[in-house]
């Protein structure tokens, strides 16, 4: 079985919409934030359908670049941490992507993160989300190819 070009095209189109809106929303426009929510909700339906129809995407099915795109879509499915967890377990994301998704799932389940990849806004200030074990965070980050967090 080779690359599924139809699936690649679908994932790339969804990622383009995802990123276009998020880049525009950096201007702080409230309407765009509502549109992002609607797009994420629509993408949630499409992702579930895609998995139901073709199974979980893999590098052999869509290629490594499209797997990174799919990871990004899953990373933004914050209202469906069970989908995020299922994809973490069933997709062959790279080590860095798995670390980011692991932390995102922890954050979405109100648990401290492991790799220190996620931030939250507190009174408009970007702040590192709680870390489970500060003493081990750099070792974990190094194991997946991330730079040290704490020097």
C-alpha positions as a Markdown table, in Angstrom:
| # | Residue | x | y | z |
|---|---|---|---|---|
| 1 | Unk | 0.0 | 0.0 | 0.0 |
| 2 | Unk | 1.4 | 3.4 | -1.0 |
| 3 | Unk | 0.7 | 7.0 | -0.1 |
| 4 | Unk | -3.1 | 7.8 | -0.1 |
| 5 | Unk | -3.1 | 11.1 | -2.0 |
| 6 | Unk | -6.7 | 11.8 | -1.3 |
| 7 | Unk | -6.1 | 11.5 | 2.5 |
| 8 | Unk | -2.9 | 13.7 | 2.1 |
| 9 | Unk | -5.0 | 16.3 | 0.3 |
| 10 | Unk | -7.7 | 16.3 | 3.0 |
| 11 | Unk | -5.2 | 16.6 | 5.9 |
| 12 | Unk | -3.3 | 19.4 | 4.1 |
| 13 | Unk | -6.5 | 21.3 | 3.4 |
| 14 | Unk | -7.6 | 21.0 | 7.0 |
| 15 | Unk | -4.2 | 22.1 | 8.3 |
| 16 | Unk | -4.1 | 25.1 | 5.9 |
| 17 | Unk | -7.5 | 26.3 | 7.3 |
| 18 | Unk | -6.3 | 25.7 | 10.8 |
| 19 | Unk | -3.1 | 27.7 | 10.5 |
| 20 | Unk | -4.6 | 30.5 | 8.4 |
| 21 | Unk | -7.2 | 31.2 | 11.1 |
| 22 | Unk | -4.8 | 30.9 | 14.0 |
| 23 | Unk | -2.2 | 33.2 | 12.4 |
| 24 | Unk | -4.9 | 35.8 | 11.8 |
| 25 | Unk | -6.2 | 35.4 | 15.4 |
| 26 | Unk | -2.9 | 36.5 | 16.8 |
| 27 | Unk | -4.3 | 40.1 | 16.3 |
| 28 | Unk | -6.7 | 39.4 | 19.1 |
| 29 | Unk | -9.9 | 39.5 | 17.1 |
| 30 | Unk | -12.7 | 37.9 | 19.1 |
| 31 | Unk | -14.6 | 36.9 | 16.0 |
| 32 | Unk | -11.6 | 34.9 | 14.7 |
| 33 | Unk | -11.4 | 33.0 | 18.0 |
| 34 | Unk | -15.1 | 32.0 | 17.5 |
| 35 | Unk | -14.3 | 30.9 | 14.0 |
| 36 | Unk | -11.4 | 28.8 | 15.3 |
| 37 | Unk | -13.7 | 27.0 | 17.7 |
| 38 | Unk | -16.1 | 26.3 | 14.8 |
| 39 | Unk | -13.3 | 25.0 | 12.6 |
| 40 | Unk | -11.9 | 22.8 | 15.3 |
| 41 | Unk | -15.4 | 21.4 | 15.9 |
| 42 | Unk | -15.8 | 20.7 | 12.1 |
| 43 | Unk | -12.3 | 19.2 | 12.0 |
| 44 | Unk | -13.2 | 17.0 | 14.9 |
| 45 | Unk | -16.1 | 15.5 | 12.9 |
| 46 | Unk | -13.9 | 15.1 | 9.9 |
| 47 | Unk | -11.0 | 13.5 | 11.9 |
| 48 | Unk | -13.4 | 11.0 | 13.5 |
| 49 | Unk | -14.8 | 10.2 | 10.0 |
| 50 | Unk | -11.3 | 9.9 | 8.5 |
| 51 | Unk | -10.2 | 7.4 | 11.3 |
| 52 | Unk | -13.5 | 5.5 | 10.9 |
| 53 | Unk | -13.1 | 5.2 | 7.1 |
| 54 | Unk | -9.4 | 4.6 | 6.7 |
| 55 | Unk | -8.0 | 3.9 | 10.2 |
| 56 | Unk | -5.4 | 6.0 | 12.0 |
| 57 | Unk | -3.1 | 7.8 | 9.6 |
| 58 | Unk | 0.5 | 6.6 | 9.5 |
| 59 | Unk | 3.7 | 7.7 | 7.8 |
| 60 | Unk | 3.5 | 4.9 | 5.3 |
| 61 | Unk | -0.1 | 6.0 | 4.4 |
| 62 | Unk | 0.4 | 9.8 | 4.2 |
| 63 | Unk | 4.1 | 10.6 | 4.5 |
| 64 | Unk | 6.1 | 12.2 | 7.2 |
| 65 | Unk | 5.2 | 15.8 | 6.4 |
| 66 | Unk | 1.5 | 15.1 | 6.4 |
| 67 | Unk | 1.8 | 13.2 | 9.6 |
| 68 | Unk | 3.2 | 16.4 | 11.2 |
| 69 | Unk | 0.1 | 18.2 | 9.7 |
| 70 | Unk | -2.2 | 15.6 | 11.2 |
| 71 | Unk | -0.4 | 15.9 | 14.6 |
| 72 | Unk | -1.1 | 19.6 | 14.5 |
| 73 | Unk | -4.8 | 19.0 | 13.9 |
| 74 | Unk | -4.9 | 16.6 | 16.8 |
| 75 | Unk | -2.9 | 19.0 | 19.0 |
| 76 | Unk | -5.8 | 21.5 | 18.5 |
| 77 | Unk | -8.5 | 19.0 | 19.5 |
| 78 | Unk | -8.5 | 20.3 | 23.0 |
| 79 | Unk | -12.2 | 19.6 | 23.5 |
| 80 | Unk | -11.7 | 15.9 | 22.7 |
| 81 | Unk | -8.8 | 14.7 | 24.9 |
| 82 | Unk | -9.9 | 11.1 | 24.3 |
| 83 | Unk | -9.3 | 11.6 | 20.5 |
| 84 | Unk | -5.9 | 13.1 | 21.4 |
| 85 | Unk | -5.1 | 10.1 | 23.5 |
| 86 | Unk | -6.2 | 7.6 | 20.9 |
| 87 | Unk | -4.1 | 9.2 | 18.3 |
| 88 | Unk | -1.1 | 9.4 | 20.6 |
| 89 | Unk | -1.5 | 5.6 | 21.1 |
| 90 | Unk | -2.2 | 4.7 | 17.4 |
| 91 | Unk | -0.4 | 7.2 | 15.2 |
| 92 | Unk | 3.3 | 7.0 | 14.5 |
| 93 | Unk | 4.1 | 10.6 | 15.4 |
| 94 | Unk | 7.7 | 11.6 | 15.9 |
| 95 | Unk | 9.2 | 11.8 | 19.4 |
| 96 | Unk | 8.9 | 15.6 | 19.7 |
| 97 | Unk | 5.3 | 15.5 | 18.5 |
| 98 | Unk | 4.5 | 12.8 | 21.0 |
| 99 | Unk | 6.0 | 14.9 | 23.8 |
| 100 | Unk | 3.9 | 17.9 | 22.8 |
| 101 | Unk | 0.8 | 15.9 | 22.5 |
| 102 | Unk | 1.4 | 14.1 | 25.8 |
| 103 | Unk | 1.7 | 17.4 | 27.6 |
| 104 | Unk | -1.4 | 18.8 | 25.8 |
| 105 | Unk | -3.4 | 15.7 | 27.0 |
| 106 | Unk | -2.1 | 16.2 | 30.5 |
| 107 | Unk | -3.1 | 19.9 | 30.4 |
| 108 | Unk | -6.6 | 19.1 | 29.0 |
| 109 | Unk | -7.1 | 16.6 | 31.8 |
| 110 | Unk | -5.9 | 19.1 | 34.5 |
| 111 | Unk | -2.7 | 17.1 | 35.2 |
| 112 | Unk | 0.8 | 18.4 | 35.3 |
| 113 | Unk | 2.8 | 18.0 | 32.1 |
| 114 | Unk | 5.9 | 15.9 | 31.7 |
| 115 | Unk | 8.0 | 17.6 | 29.0 |
| 116 | Unk | 7.3 | 21.3 | 29.7 |
| 117 | Unk | 6.0 | 22.1 | 26.2 |
| 118 | Unk | 2.7 | 23.8 | 27.1 |
| 119 | Unk | 1.9 | 27.3 | 28.4 |
| 120 | Unk | -1.2 | 29.0 | 29.7 |
| 121 | Unk | -2.2 | 32.7 | 29.8 |
| 122 | Unk | -2.6 | 34.2 | 33.2 |
| 123 | Unk | -3.8 | 37.8 | 33.1 |
| 124 | Unk | -2.5 | 38.1 | 29.5 |
| 125 | Unk | 1.0 | 36.8 | 30.5 |
| 126 | Unk | 2.3 | 33.5 | 29.0 |
| 127 | Unk | 3.3 | 31.2 | 31.8 |
| 128 | Unk | 4.6 | 27.6 | 31.7 |
| 129 | Unk | 1.9 | 25.1 | 32.6 |
| 130 | Unk | 2.6 | 23.0 | 35.8 |
| 131 | Unk | 5.3 | 20.4 | 35.4 |
| 132 | Unk | 5.1 | 17.0 | 37.2 |
| 133 | Unk | 8.8 | 16.6 | 38.0 |
| 134 | Unk | 11.1 | 19.6 | 37.5 |
| 135 | Unk | 14.1 | 17.5 | 38.4 |
| 136 | Unk | 13.5 | 15.2 | 35.4 |
| 137 | Unk | 12.1 | 17.5 | 32.8 |
| 138 | Unk | 15.4 | 18.2 | 31.0 |
| 139 | Unk | 16.2 | 14.5 | 30.9 |
| 140 | Unk | 12.8 | 13.8 | 29.4 |
| 141 | Unk | 13.2 | 16.7 | 26.9 |
| 142 | Unk | 16.6 | 15.4 | 25.8 |
| 143 | Unk | 15.2 | 11.9 | 25.2 |
| 144 | Unk | 12.9 | 13.3 | 22.5 |
| 145 | Unk | 15.3 | 15.9 | 21.1 |
| 146 | Unk | 14.0 | 19.0 | 22.8 |
| 147 | Unk | 16.4 | 21.6 | 24.2 |
| 148 | Unk | 16.7 | 22.0 | 28.0 |
| 149 | Unk | 14.0 | 24.0 | 29.7 |
| 150 | Unk | 15.8 | 24.7 | 32.8 |
| 151 | Unk | 19.5 | 25.4 | 32.9 |
